[in-house]
């Protein structure tokens, strides 16, 4: 999977687990999220990292989406220690997370558009798609795309030039080893 993502030089791509832990990402995904303290968990990045409110231009939509995705994963695995740990952590650190969690919204990732703002390359209007990873239950490959010949495509090229060597994200807690699934 990592080898496949690394071949996508113009497309940020990463794999998330049920608790939205980032299990692996290509160098462009890492560069895209470089304004965050850590590129390790999407929900933590939205609710706890100060960069989240600037990066996600539609922050409230991103917040509701993260919580609804965690709820959906929790419905598939209500005994998940990792999801319970994340919910407890974020509930303690963010009143907004706790309030949205109590709403019981459920939604899985799909195909949508996002408006992001990177601290170095500015506004990004992306489309994304999430794909289930066969052989790795409840893991998803998330792929961001820019319209061809758009300001976002130009920004992705700038980020590509800034990108470090591809590396696997370090996610806390017990997550499945993506490499073992290949």
Steps between C-alpha positions, in 0.01 A plus 500: 500500500779741593679425174179571306444833679864605454451461124232770504728804482220749429239360739503509879397158631489340843347206683284544810380246752159488671594763761631725219860418591725574203677174441704596193524786256695601194740793504245740347245418772769564761591833339133598475458448875837652596339787693374260768696402808452134403355325194366208703121518552248700297261559792777617730624730223151653461411538869826537694774631272487881472576472126168319441279808501719675243557195281137386479326804355163336566604397850153420631430272205837324553428464872157343446640274228782369724264422786245336270773280348621393844137422596464286186818308587384463860174348371701235314721429801342619829771312696787692337741610772667743257175680415401516869845640586477767228145602596602535865812700408319739266199538731737608779694739276218650292153604615408530131592136436301390805197698385506365146560143628176527700308577178549138382555593133621206289663531159782325318756670276388540142577728207484866584673830453702684762631852539834498676759768569864399520726742688751520212303447178165651597147402399437151368175377351520124481286202425559184693398139491532228762543135408476195726829310521431133425676271743512773768152532651381853566811664357448755224723645231427873473602674179491877443481642149527841343323608184753498215661838426351657812659710775476192723689289244772766495505501882535120503802534269653753740435262792651214302818701466500560876417139591741291704573135437190278528452358847245310700300707748540420868156438645457450875330200649442150369445531126537230240836482325429609145823346373392160630186526286694541173 
